[in-house]
Amino acid sequence: MRRTLTMCMASALVIACGLAAAPYGNTSVPEGRKLNNLAALLLDVVPAPTTESFPFVRPSDGWVFISFTTHGEGTIRLTLDKASPGETPINPAPGSGPTHEAMHHVTKGCHTLQIERTGTISLEHLTLKTIPELMHCGLGFNPQIKSYGLYDMDFLKRDILPNVTTLIVPNNIKLSDSVIEDWRRQGKRFVAEVGINSQAKTADEHATFWTSFFRNAPFIDGIIINEFIVNRPVSEWVQTMTPDRFARMDQERAAYEWYSDAFKKIRADSRFANKSIYAYVGGSGKKLNREIIGTNVIRTIVNCGYFVAPERYLHEMSTEQGSQDALQAFLDGLADWETKEPGVKKQMVITFGLFSMPPGGINKQPNVDYHVWMDQQMNLVANDPTLANIAGLNWWTSVLADEETVRFVGKLYRHYAIEGRTDRLTSDPLFLRHIQNADFERGTNGWVLHPAEEGSIAAKSFPRYGRIEGRYMGLGRPADPEHIGDTFLWMKRSEKGPNTFSQTIKDLQPDRLYSFKMFVCDYSDLITPKPRKIEEAKSISTVLIEGADVDTTRSFTEVYASSPEPKVPICITYHWKIFRAKTTTATLTVSDWQDPSQPTAPFGQEQAFNFLEIQPYHE
């Protein structure tokens, strides 16, 4: 490394902030300063008027983040490794104002950032950092709850696009030339999500299948394969397998040898020398188990310079201790990967669970702030020494995430991976205190009930209803041992008047935004499932939040069908409201009439209400 440093010539007067100063003509480069596990500061300088270039060393292949502020009129042009075979223009992302930002992938070793000016413009401040690959899944993965709108480039441009290096896209996406050219011009990448060809019987067939995506869509820079399984012992999961799936198990064991050979063939093909491959590896999200995946495929991926993407889908836990245990299991699991496959972290893109809403999510607890839980996971990655030197980060998937949670990923990336912060992004507590007994797991405690007649309101339960709602971790899993979501408030509509239940919302911060969620279904559909058209299954219920300003433009109700159970899907109404607190409290009231002054048929309809969650909303 010392020889590499001394080979880089500095032709600039550098005033370093927190770094060793490099005087004019010095033959070394200031050494980088680690900010956290994800980011390191390589340059932090105020250039002299005559400064033309800045040398820096990237200790491994990977991404750099460049930020600079300007003053005056004119243009500034940045070039990486000018007058070398690898000369590349650095194009800042679109934006306005005096601060400009750019991301670019560079190879390991010494580089020079060349700066050219026209006009009277001056460069006030320049920073350059190493950052991990920051993937977003993704563009073209629009939400299953349609009322959130499209997650297109216009939606992503504020919180996501400035904070990511790589967009994951469907392999059949159609993008305009201008979108492709603009993203590539910024030095950023597209990665297409693809599957595994179950019909392929040889390494050649697998290689042909995966490389077909590069041939059919030349603009993509890589593929991410969904997915390789399994990470937990066969004895723990084989009992949940279907007979057909069990029959394929031995075939899958053999297939991993084909996959290894296929990766080697693709790497050896010069046509795909600049293409990347990522492999989702799913299962329990714990230790690396080789009973199915074998001992070769992960090592082959690493040796080929490709990437493994372990799926780490940490669902919310009901206690502080359970939360800490889950985070520790996450650390222990990745440590096991590194023990069994030394060096794998440097080729690892940790993939967290973004899927936080129905019909399938890991936002299981209405008394837990899911965004704080996301923050705690990222904070661990940024600070725990066992997670240093990972290649990248990803959150799967925006198809099952509300618009706020999708945007929140960009805020996390900015805070930890770009700014290099070690403190938490959020200051909110993990466990919410605004509503008590939000799932009616303690009967009707904490709620004020106003039944229209005797026997028209009661606390009930239904086996696996939480799973039916979509609070689950994966297909084929047994019911949650805590039975989260199996309890609810039952109401039977009466012609004598509306049934209502209410509670005071507490611990609000005046002028702060909050979100409200609630699930409702027809109770008879649980008892006797029957096919129903979604548009005809919307619940008849109203939500009133008194003492707060409700944003009606961003609030909605939408019906979704349960999946994958039961066989006849249950139609469930999803309530979403955004409101701004006026004081520290407000009153929440739910009614089974549309209008308290107008009788609402059909009388006798029974409905189930649960998952009443109120948490801070991030603008």
BABA-321810 format. One line per 10 residues: their letters; for each residue z, y, x of C-alpha. Coordinates in nm, 2 decimals, padded with zeros to 4 digits, always signed. Each point is the difference from the previous one (the first is absolute). Example, Ala and Ser with C-alpha at 12.3 -4.5 7.8 and 13.67 -1.06 7.14 Angstrom:
as> +00.78,-00.45,+01.23 | -00.07,+00.34,+00.14;
This chain:
mrrtltmcma> +00.00,+00.00,+00.00 | +00.08,+00.24,+00.28 | -00.34,-00.04,+00.15 | -00.16,+00.06,-00.34 | +00.20,+00.32,-00.03 | -00.09,+00.14,+00.33 | -00.37,-00.06,-00.06 | +00.00,+00.24,-00.29 | -00.07,+00.36,+00.12 | +00.16,+00.29,-00.19;
salviacgla> -00.19,+00.32,+00.00 | +00.23,+00.19,-00.22 | +00.31,+00.21,+00.01 | +00.24,-00.18,-00.23 | +00.32,+00.13,-00.14 | +00.17,-00.31,-00.13 | +00.25,+00.00,-00.28 | +00.25,-00.28,+00.07 | -00.24,-00.16,+00.25 | -00.02,+00.04,+00.38;
aapygntsvp> -00.22,+00.30,+00.07 | -00.34,-00.08,+00.17 | -00.10,+00.30,+00.22 | -00.36,+00.09,+00.07 | -00.18,-00.25,+00.21 | +00.27,-00.26,-00.03 | -00.14,-00.36,+00.04 | +00.23,-00.16,-00.25 | +00.05,+00.00,-00.37 | +00.33,+00.09,-00.18;
egrklnnlaa> +00.15,-00.33,-00.11 | +00.03,-00.04,-00.38 | +00.33,+00.03,-00.18 | +00.09,-00.26,-00.26 | +00.09,+00.16,-00.34 | +00.07,-00.33,-00.18 | -00.15,-00.35,-00.01 | -00.32,+00.14,-00.16 | -00.08,+00.32,+00.18 | +00.01,+00.14,+00.35;
llldvvpapt> -00.08,+00.35,+00.12 | -00.26,+00.01,+00.27 | -00.08,+00.37,+00.00 | +00.19,+00.29,-00.13 | -00.16,+00.31,+00.16 | -00.07,+00.37,-00.03 | -00.34,+00.03,+00.18 | -00.08,+00.29,+00.24 | -00.31,+00.20,-00.10 | -00.21,-00.18,+00.26;
tesfpfvrps> +00.12,-00.35,-00.07 | -00.29,-00.24,-00.06 | +00.13,-00.36,+00.00 | +00.32,-00.19,-00.04 | +00.05,-00.35,+00.14 | +00.21,-00.26,-00.17 | +00.06,-00.38,+00.02 | +00.01,-00.23,-00.30 | +00.21,-00.30,+00.12 | -00.19,-00.24,-00.22;
dgwvfisftt> -00.30,-00.01,-00.23 | +00.08,+00.20,-00.32 | +00.00,+00.32,-00.18 | +00.08,+00.36,+00.10 | +00.09,+00.29,-00.23 | -00.11,+00.35,+00.11 | +00.13,+00.32,-00.15 | -00.08,+00.36,+00.11 | +00.05,+00.35,-00.13 | -00.25,+00.28,+00.05;
hgegtirltl> -00.01,+00.38,-00.02 | -00.29,+00.23,-00.03 | -00.37,-00.04,-00.09 | -00.24,-00.26,+00.14 | -00.02,-00.38,+00.04 | +00.18,-00.26,+00.21 | -00.17,-00.32,+00.10 | +00.20,-00.30,+00.12 | -00.16,-00.28,+00.20 | +00.15,-00.32,+00.12;
dkaspgetpi> -00.09,-00.11,+00.35 | -00.28,+00.25,+00.04 | -00.29,-00.09,+00.24 | +00.11,-00.37,+00.00 | -00.17,-00.30,-00.17 | +00.27,+00.02,-00.27 | -00.05,+00.37,-00.08 | +00.10,+00.05,-00.36 | +00.03,+00.32,-00.22 | +00.34,+00.04,-00.17;
npapgsgpth> -00.05,+00.14,-00.35 | +00.31,+00.13,-00.18 | +00.05,-00.10,-00.36 | -00.11,+00.24,-00.26 | +00.25,+00.27,-00.08 | +00.09,+00.36,+00.01 | +00.24,+00.21,+00.19 | +00.08,+00.04,+00.37 | +00.11,-00.36,+00.06 | -00.26,-00.27,+00.05;
eamhhvtkgc> +00.06,-00.38,+00.03 | -00.20,-00.29,+00.12 | +00.05,-00.38,+00.06 | -00.20,-00.22,+00.23 | +00.01,-00.35,+00.14 | -00.01,-00.02,+00.38 | +00.02,-00.27,+00.26 | +00.28,-00.07,+00.23 | +00.01,+00.23,+00.31 | -00.07,+00.35,+00.11;
htlqiertgt> -00.19,+00.24,-00.22 | -00.08,+00.37,+00.00 | -00.01,+00.24,-00.30 | -00.25,+00.27,+00.07 | +00.02,+00.33,-00.18 | -00.28,+00.25,-00.04 | +00.02,+00.34,-00.18 | -00.24,+00.25,-00.15 | +00.09,+00.35,-00.12 | +00.34,+00.15,+00.03;
islehltlkt> +00.19,-00.30,-00.12 | +00.30,-00.12,+00.20 | +00.18,-00.33,+00.00 | +00.37,+00.07,-00.07 | +00.15,-00.35,+00.02 | -00.12,-00.35,+00.06 | +00.18,-00.33,-00.05 | -00.13,-00.35,+00.05 | +00.19,-00.32,-00.11 | -00.05,-00.37,+00.00;
ipelmhcglg> +00.03,-00.14,-00.36 | -00.05,-00.34,-00.15 | -00.29,-00.09,-00.22 | +00.09,+00.13,-00.34 | -00.18,-00.19,-00.28 | -00.02,+00.09,-00.36 | -00.08,-00.27,-00.26 | -00.19,+00.17,-00.13 | -00.31,+00.18,-00.11 | -00.16,-00.17,-00.30;
fnpqiksygl> +00.32,-00.18,-00.09 | +00.07,+00.18,-00.32 | +00.32,-00.06,-00.20 | +00.02,-00.26,-00.27 | +00.20,+00.26,-00.21 | -00.31,+00.21,-00.07 | +00.19,+00.31,-00.11 | +00.08,+00.08,+00.37 | -00.37,+00.08,+00.05 | -00.23,-00.10,+00.29;
ydmdflkrdi> +00.12,-00.03,+00.35 | -00.32,+00.15,+00.14 | -00.06,+00.23,+00.30 | +00.09,+00.31,-00.21 | +00.34,-00.16,-00.09 | +00.06,-00.11,+00.36 | -00.09,+00.32,+00.17 | +00.33,+00.17,+00.00 | +00.27,-00.26,+00.08 | -00.20,-00.30,+00.13;
lpnvttlivp> -00.31,+00.09,+00.19 | +00.16,+00.24,+00.25 | +00.26,-00.27,+00.08 | -00.20,-00.32,+00.05 | -00.24,-00.13,+00.26 | -00.15,-00.28,-00.21 | -00.11,-00.04,-00.36 | +00.00,-00.36,-00.14 | -00.27,-00.03,-00.26 | -00.14,-00.28,-00.22;
nniklsdsvi> -00.28,-00.18,+00.18 | -00.25,+00.09,-00.28 | +00.09,+00.37,-00.02 | -00.29,+00.25,-00.03 | +00.07,+00.32,+00.19 | -00.23,+00.30,+00.04 | -00.15,+00.07,+00.34 | +00.19,+00.33,+00.01 | +00.34,-00.17,-00.05 | -00.08,-00.26,+00.27;
edwrrqgkrf> -00.13,+00.25,+00.24 | +00.29,+00.24,-00.04 | +00.26,-00.27,+00.05 | -00.17,-00.15,+00.30 | -00.06,+00.35,+00.14 | +00.38,+00.04,+00.01 | +00.02,-00.31,+00.22 | +00.17,-00.19,-00.28 | -00.09,-00.35,-00.13 | -00.08,-00.21,-00.31;
vaevginsqa> +00.13,-00.36,-00.03 | -00.13,-00.22,-00.28 | +00.23,-00.25,-00.17 | -00.16,-00.34,-00.02 | +00.11,-00.35,-00.09 | -00.03,-00.35,+00.15 | -00.30,-00.21,-00.09 | +00.14,-00.31,-00.16 | -00.34,-00.17,+00.02 | -00.04,+00.04,+00.38;
ktadehatfw> +00.05,-00.33,+00.18 | -00.06,+00.10,+00.36 | +00.09,+00.28,+00.24 | -00.36,+00.12,+00.00 | +00.00,+00.03,-00.38 | +00.33,+00.20,+00.01 | -00.14,+00.23,+00.27 | -00.32,+00.05,-00.19 | +00.19,+00.08,-00.32 | +00.23,+00.26,+00.17;
tsffrnapfi> -00.28,+00.17,+00.20 | -00.22,+00.02,-00.31 | +00.22,+00.30,-00.10 | -00.09,+00.18,+00.32 | -00.37,-00.07,-00.05 | +00.01,+00.11,-00.37 | +00.20,+00.31,+00.05 | -00.06,+00.13,+00.36 | +00.23,+00.30,-00.06 | +00.32,-00.21,-00.01;
dgiiinefiv> +00.19,-00.02,+00.33 | +00.19,-00.32,-00.08 | +00.11,-00.25,-00.26 | +00.34,-00.10,-00.12 | +00.02,-00.36,-00.12 | +00.21,-00.06,-00.31 | +00.18,-00.23,+00.07 | +00.15,-00.27,+00.23 | +00.31,-00.19,-00.12 | +00.28,-00.12,+00.04;
nrpvsewvqt> +00.30,+00.13,+00.19 | +00.28,-00.20,-00.14 | +00.07,-00.38,+00.03 | -00.21,-00.22,-00.22 | +00.32,-00.15,-00.15 | +00.09,+00.33,-00.15 | -00.32,+00.06,-00.19 | -00.19,-00.33,-00.05 | +00.20,-00.07,-00.32 | -00.16,+00.31,-00.16;
mtpdrfarmd> -00.36,-00.10,+00.09 | -00.24,-00.12,-00.26 | -00.15,-00.34,+00.05 | -00.34,+00.15,+00.09 | +00.16,+00.23,+00.25 | +00.20,-00.29,+00.15 | -00.32,-00.20,+00.05 | -00.15,+00.29,+00.20 | +00.29,+00.03,+00.24 | -00.13,-00.25,+00.26;
qeraayewys> -00.34,+00.16,-00.02 | +00.16,+00.34,+00.08 | +00.18,-00.14,+00.30 | -00.34,-00.11,+00.14 | -00.16,+00.33,-00.10 | +00.22,+00.20,+00.23 | -00.17,-00.16,+00.30 | -00.33,+00.11,-00.15 | +00.13,+00.35,-00.04 | +00.11,+00.01,+00.36;
dafkkirads> -00.34,-00.11,+00.12 | -00.17,+00.25,-00.24 | +00.19,+00.29,+00.15 | -00.10,-00.10,+00.35 | -00.36,-00.02,-00.10 | +00.01,+00.34,-00.16 | +00.17,+00.15,+00.30 | -00.27,-00.15,+00.23 | -00.28,+00.15,-00.20 | -00.11,+00.33,+00.15;
rfanksiyay> -00.12,+00.12,-00.34 | +00.36,+00.03,-00.12 | +00.16,+00.11,+00.33 | +00.12,+00.33,-00.16 | +00.12,-00.16,-00.33 | +00.36,-00.08,-00.07 | +00.16,-00.29,-00.20 | +00.34,+00.01,-00.16 | +00.16,-00.30,-00.17 | +00.26,+00.03,-00.27;
vggsgkklnr> +00.26,-00.27,+00.04 | +00.20,-00.06,-00.31 | +00.28,-00.22,-00.12 | +00.37,+00.06,+00.01 | -00.01,+00.31,+00.21 | +00.25,-00.15,+00.24 | -00.06,-00.21,+00.32 | -00.33,-00.13,+00.13 | -00.03,-00.35,-00.13 | -00.27,-00.22,+00.16;
eiigtnvirt> +00.00,-00.30,-00.24 | -00.32,+00.13,-00.16 | -00.13,+00.27,+00.22 | +00.03,-00.20,+00.32 | +00.06,+00.11,+00.35 | -00.35,+00.13,+00.08 | -00.12,+00.26,-00.25 | +00.25,+00.28,+00.07 | -00.05,-00.04,+00.38 | -00.37,+00.00,-00.05;
ivncgyfvap> +00.01,+00.32,-00.20 | +00.21,+00.17,+00.27 | -00.22,-00.12,+00.28 | -00.31,+00.12,-00.17 | +00.15,+00.35,-00.03 | +00.02,-00.03,-00.38 | +00.30,+00.07,-00.22 | +00.25,-00.19,-00.21 | +00.14,+00.17,-00.31 | +00.32,-00.17,-00.10;
erylhemste> +00.08,+00.07,-00.36 | +00.36,+00.14,-00.03 | +00.06,+00.05,-00.37 | +00.36,+00.10,-00.02 | +00.10,+00.03,-00.37 | +00.29,+00.21,-00.11 | +00.35,-00.16,+00.02 | +00.29,+00.05,-00.24 | +00.26,+00.08,+00.26 | +00.04,+00.19,+00.32;
qgsqdalqaf> +00.08,-00.32,+00.19 | -00.30,-00.17,-00.15 | -00.22,+00.29,+00.11 | +00.14,-00.02,+00.36 | -00.04,-00.38,+00.01 | -00.37,+00.04,-00.11 | -00.06,+00.25,+00.27 | +00.16,-00.22,+00.26 | -00.21,-00.30,-00.11 | -00.30,+00.22,+00.04;
ldgladwetk> +00.10,+00.08,+00.36 | +00.09,-00.37,+00.08 | -00.33,-00.12,-00.14 | -00.21,+00.23,+00.22 | +00.21,-00.08,+00.30 | -00.07,-00.37,-00.07 | -00.38,+00.08,+00.01 | +00.04,+00.17,+00.34 | +00.21,-00.29,+00.13 | -00.26,-00.26,-00.10;
epgvkkqmvi> -00.31,+00.21,+00.08 | +00.10,+00.24,+00.29 | -00.19,+00.32,-00.02 | -00.10,-00.04,-00.36 | +00.17,+00.33,-00.10 | -00.26,+00.20,+00.19 | -00.26,-00.15,-00.23 | +00.21,+00.02,-00.31 | -00.06,+00.22,-00.31 | +00.32,-00.03,-00.20;
tfglfsmppg> -00.10,-00.01,-00.37 | +00.27,+00.12,-00.24 | +00.00,-00.04,-00.38 | -00.14,+00.31,-00.18 | -00.04,-00.19,-00.33 | +00.27,+00.17,-00.21 | -00.12,-00.01,-00.36 | -00.12,-00.24,-00.26 | -00.16,-00.24,-00.06 | +00.14,-00.12,+00.34;
ginkqpnvdy> +00.25,+00.19,+00.22 | +00.30,-00.02,+00.22 | +00.17,+00.31,-00.15 | +00.24,-00.24,-00.18 | +00.32,+00.20,-00.04 | +00.01,+00.30,-00.23 | +00.31,+00.13,+00.19 | -00.17,+00.00,+00.34 | -00.22,+00.29,+00.13 | -00.31,-00.18,+00.12;
hvwmdqqmnl> -00.11,+00.28,+00.22 | +00.33,+00.01,+00.18 | -00.04,-00.38,+00.05 | -00.35,+00.06,+00.15 | +00.16,+00.27,+00.22 | +00.27,-00.23,+00.13 | -00.27,-00.26,+00.10 | -00.20,+00.26,+00.18 | +00.31,+00.14,+00.17 | +00.08,-00.34,+00.13;
vandptlani> -00.35,-00.04,+00.15 | +00.02,+00.34,+00.16 | +00.34,-00.06,+00.16 | +00.09,-00.36,+00.06 | -00.08,-00.09,+00.36 | -00.12,-00.35,-00.10 | -00.29,+00.16,-00.18 | -00.14,+00.22,+00.28 | -00.37,-00.02,+00.09 | -00.13,-00.12,-00.33;
aglnwwtsvl> -00.37,+00.07,-00.05 | +00.00,+00.13,-00.35 | +00.13,+00.04,-00.35 | -00.13,-00.07,-00.35 | +00.13,+00.00,-00.36 | -00.16,-00.25,-00.25 | -00.14,+00.10,-00.25 | -00.08,+00.31,-00.21 | -00.14,-00.21,-00.28 | +00.36,-00.06,-00.10;
adeetvrfvg> +00.16,+00.33,+00.09 | +00.06,+00.32,-00.19 | -00.16,+00.32,+00.13 | +00.33,+00.13,+00.14 | +00.07,-00.31,+00.20 | -00.36,+00.00,+00.14 | +00.05,+00.35,+00.11 | +00.34,-00.07,+00.14 | -00.15,-00.23,+00.27 | -00.18,+00.30,+00.15;
klyrhyaieg> +00.33,+00.19,+00.01 | +00.17,-00.30,+00.18 | -00.29,-00.02,+00.25 | +00.02,+00.37,+00.07 | +00.38,+00.00,+00.05 | +00.03,-00.31,+00.22 | -00.33,-00.09,+00.16 | -00.15,+00.35,+00.05 | +00.30,+00.23,+00.04 | +00.20,-00.28,+00.17;
rtdrltsdpl> +00.32,+00.07,-00.19 | +00.30,-00.23,+00.02 | +00.19,+00.14,-00.30 | -00.06,-00.11,-00.35 | -00.28,+00.18,-00.20 | +00.21,-00.01,-00.32 | +00.36,+00.11,-00.04 | +00.05,-00.17,-00.34 | +00.23,-00.30,-00.04 | -00.16,-00.35,-00.03;
flrhiqnadf> +00.19,-00.07,-00.33 | -00.07,+00.22,-00.29 | +00.28,+00.15,-00.21 | -00.20,+00.18,-00.27 | +00.01,-00.28,-00.26 | +00.25,-00.28,-00.03 | -00.07,-00.35,-00.12 | -00.37,+00.07,+00.00 | -00.09,-00.37,-00.06 | +00.27,-00.07,-00.26;
ergtngwvlh> +00.13,-00.27,+00.23 | +00.35,+00.11,-00.11 | -00.08,+00.00,-00.37 | +00.00,+00.35,-00.15 | +00.26,+00.15,+00.23 | -00.06,+00.36,+00.08 | -00.25,+00.05,-00.29 | +00.06,+00.18,-00.33 | -00.16,-00.20,-00.28 | -00.11,+00.13,-00.34;
paeegsiaak> -00.12,-00.30,-00.20 | -00.19,+00.07,-00.32 | +00.19,-00.28,-00.17 | +00.24,-00.27,+00.09 | -00.14,-00.25,+00.24 | -00.32,+00.20,+00.10 | +00.11,+00.05,+00.37 | +00.13,-00.27,+00.24 | +00.00,-00.09,+00.37 | -00.21,-00.32,+00.05;
sfprygrieg> -00.17,-00.20,+00.28 | -00.30,-00.22,+00.05 | -00.05,-00.24,+00.29 | -00.24,+00.13,+00.27 | -00.07,+00.32,-00.19 | +00.04,+00.20,+00.32 | -00.28,-00.22,+00.15 | -00.21,+00.05,-00.31 | +00.03,+00.38,+00.04 | -00.13,-00.03,+00.35;
rymglgrpad> +00.32,+00.02,+00.21 | -00.08,-00.28,+00.23 | -00.09,-00.09,+00.36 | -00.29,-00.24,-00.03 | -00.17,-00.26,-00.21 | +00.18,-00.32,-00.08 | +00.34,+00.12,+00.10 | +00.30,-00.10,-00.21 | +00.19,+00.25,-00.22 | +00.20,+00.26,+00.20;
pehigdtflw> +00.35,-00.15,+00.07 | +00.15,+00.33,-00.11 | -00.21,-00.01,-00.32 | -00.11,+00.36,+00.05 | -00.17,+00.12,-00.31 | +00.09,-00.29,-00.22 | +00.24,+00.22,-00.21 | -00.11,+00.28,-00.23 | +00.09,+00.20,-00.31 | -00.14,-00.14,-00.32;
mkrsekgpnt> -00.07,+00.22,-00.30 | -00.14,-00.09,-00.34 | -00.18,+00.29,-00.17 | +00.15,+00.10,-00.34 | -00.14,+00.21,-00.28 | +00.34,+00.15,-00.04 | -00.04,+00.20,+00.32 | -00.07,-00.02,+00.37 | +00.21,-00.21,+00.23 | +00.09,+00.20,+00.32;
fsqtikdlqp> +00.19,-00.05,+00.32 | +00.09,+00.28,+00.24 | +00.19,+00.09,+00.31 | +00.08,+00.31,+00.21 | -00.22,+00.02,+00.31 | +00.24,+00.10,+00.29 | -00.02,+00.12,+00.36 | -00.32,+00.20,-00.04 | -00.09,+00.28,+00.23 | -00.11,+00.31,-00.19;
drlysfkmfv> -00.37,+00.09,+00.04 | -00.08,-00.34,+00.16 | -00.26,-00.24,-00.14 | +00.08,-00.35,-00.12 | -00.19,-00.30,-00.14 | +00.09,-00.21,-00.29 | -00.12,-00.36,-00.06 | +00.06,-00.25,-00.28 | -00.14,-00.33,-00.12 | -00.03,-00.10,-00.37;
cdysdlitpk> -00.15,-00.31,-00.16 | -00.02,-00.16,-00.34 | +00.29,-00.25,-00.01 | -00.19,-00.24,-00.22 | -00.26,-00.03,+00.27 | +00.26,-00.14,+00.23 | +00.13,-00.25,-00.26 | -00.35,-00.10,-00.13 | -00.27,+00.11,+00.24 | -00.33,+00.08,-00.17;
prkieeaksi> -00.32,+00.16,+00.13 | -00.01,+00.38,-00.07 | -00.24,+00.27,+00.08 | +00.16,+00.25,+00.25 | -00.11,+00.30,-00.20 | +00.18,-00.14,-00.31 | +00.33,-00.09,+00.18 | +00.13,+00.34,+00.11 | +00.37,+00.03,-00.08 | +00.12,+00.23,-00.28;
stvliegadv> +00.27,+00.19,+00.18 | +00.07,+00.35,+00.12 | +00.19,+00.14,+00.30 | +00.17,+00.34,-00.02 | +00.16,+00.17,+00.31 | +00.20,+00.30,-00.11 | +00.12,+00.26,+00.24 | -00.31,-00.05,+00.23 | -00.36,+00.11,+00.01 | -00.23,-00.29,-00.05;
dttrsftevy> -00.34,+00.02,+00.17 | -00.22,-00.12,-00.28 | -00.32,+00.01,+00.21 | +00.14,-00.27,+00.24 | +00.19,-00.20,-00.26 | -00.15,-00.30,-00.19 | +00.05,-00.34,-00.16 | -00.24,-00.28,+00.07 | -00.01,-00.37,-00.09 | -00.05,-00.27,+00.26;
asspepkvpi> -00.03,-00.38,-00.03 | +00.25,-00.22,+00.18 | -00.14,-00.21,+00.29 | +00.02,-00.28,+00.11 | +00.24,-00.11,-00.27 | +00.02,-00.11,-00.27 | -00.33,-00.17,-00.08 | -00.04,+00.22,-00.30 | +00.06,+00.35,+00.16 | +00.26,+00.23,-00.15;
cityhwkifr> -00.11,+00.35,-00.06 | +00.26,+00.25,+00.14 | +00.01,+00.37,-00.04 | +00.07,+00.20,+00.31 | +00.16,+00.34,-00.04 | -00.04,+00.26,+00.27 | +00.14,+00.36,-00.02 | +00.04,+00.28,+00.26 | +00.26,+00.26,-00.07 | +00.17,+00.29,+00.17;
aktttatltv> +00.38,+00.02,-00.02 | +00.15,+00.32,-00.13 | +00.36,-00.08,+00.07 | +00.19,-00.29,+00.15 | -00.02,-00.20,-00.32 | -00.25,-00.07,-00.28 | +00.00,-00.23,-00.31 | -00.23,-00.30,-00.03 | -00.06,-00.14,-00.35 | -00.23,-00.29,-00.09;
sdwqdpsqpt> -00.11,-00.05,-00.36 | -00.21,-00.27,-00.17 | -00.16,+00.25,-00.24 | -00.28,+00.22,+00.11 | +00.15,+00.30,-00.18 | +00.36,+00.01,-00.10 | -00.09,+00.17,-00.33 | -00.29,-00.23,-00.09 | +00.05,-00.37,-00.08 | -00.19,-00.22,+00.24;
apfgqeqafn> -00.14,-00.34,-00.10 | -00.02,-00.29,+00.05 | +00.36,-00.04,-00.11 | +00.17,-00.31,+00.13 | -00.18,+00.01,+00.33 | +00.23,-00.10,+00.29 | -00.04,+00.15,+00.34 | +00.16,-00.05,+00.34 | +00.09,+00.29,+00.23 | +00.10,-00.01,+00.37;
fleiqpyhe> -00.06,+00.14,+00.35 | +00.10,+00.35,-00.08 | -00.03,+00.16,+00.35 | +00.04,+00.36,+00.10 | -00.05,+00.10,+00.36 | -00.11,+00.31,+00.20 | -00.37,+00.07,-00.02 | -00.18,+00.10,+00.32 | -00.25,+00.28,-00.08;
